[in-house]
Amino acid sequence: TCVHDGSDLTLSWSEVTSDFDGDPLVVDHSEIYAAGMPFGMADVRDGSVPMLVSVPGSPARLTPDPDARQYTVIAVDAKGNASPF
């Protein structure tokens, strides 16, 4: 969910609770990335899309870059494993 109220942007999402095998998973933090045009995970991995903020969970309130129109949230577990989307 995305809510823009004046100069701030609040993003919220459902927490990840299991891995791809269905085993319980605890998310350590979430990373929020943004860009002015659509992007994929390859763009995040190669560094062409900057991370805006790392947060302990949902929701995240931030002041957006005026050029950023596309956002993604990546869940990261305690071992540093990142979600693929």
N, C-alpha and C positions, 0 to 999 in steps of 0.2 A: 504494500500500500504506500502511496506517496501523497503527502499533503503539503501544499505550499501556502504558508501564512505570512504574507509580507515579505520579509527578507530571508526567512528561515525555511528549510525544507526538512520534513520529518519522513523518514523511510521506516517502514515496519514490515516484518516477514515472519513466517512460521519457522520455529526453530527446527533444526535437523536433530532427529533422535535416534536414527539407525543408519548403518552403513549399507552398501549395496547388497550385502549378504543377509541383511535383516538383523544383524547383531547390534546391540545397544551401542550408542556413540554419544560422547559428551563433547560438545563444541567448546573450544577454548576461547575463540574470538571470531569475529566476522570482519572481513575487509571490504570496504566499499570503493568501487572504481567508477570513474565517469569520463565521458568524452562527448564531443560535439556531434559525432556521427556513430552509427551502429558499429559495434566491435565484438570480437569473439575472444575465447580463452587464449588463443595463440597471441593476440595483441597484448593481453595482460601478461602472459609469460615472457614475451620478448621485451617488455618494458615500454611499449609505445603508448600504453594507457596508464596514467598515473593513479596510484592509490590515494584517495582523498583522506581516508581515516580508517583506523582499526578500532573496533568497539567490542565490548564484552558480550553484547547481545542486542536484541531488538527491544525498542526502537532506537534509531539514531537520528539525532537532530543536528543539522549542519547548515552552514551558509554556503549555498552552491556557487560554483564558478558560473558566471553568466553565459558562458559558451557551452557548458555541459548540459546536454539534453538526454543522454543515454546513461543509465546507471546499472550496475550489477553488484550483487552481494555474494561474496565467497566465504563459505564456512571453513574454518581451520581447526583441526583437533589439536590436542596437546602434543602430538608427535610432529606437528607441522604439515600433516596431510591436508591438502586443500580440495574442496569440492570441485568437480569438473565443469561447473557452470555458474 
